[in-house]
């Protein structure tokens, strides 16, 4: 799933991932579910 998320941990748009709209919606739901289960971070870590 990391390849469908950019450096700022935002979900990449459909035109970048190459998925159809149906699968993009499924992908977005899966990423959001993974974030709630703490498998993916919500935001990128900031440099201090």
GIGIJO-V87884 format. One record per run of one state. SS is the DSSP state (hx for helix, st for strand, lp for the rest). FROM is the first residue (numbers start at 1). TO is the last residue. Records with the same first field share a line. If there is no record, write none. Layout:
# GIGIJO-V87884
SS: FROM-TO / FROM-TO
This chain:
# GIGIJO-V87884
lp: 1-1 / 6-10 / 12-13 / 18-20 / 37-48
hx: 2-4 / 14-17 / 21-36
st: 5-5 / 11-11
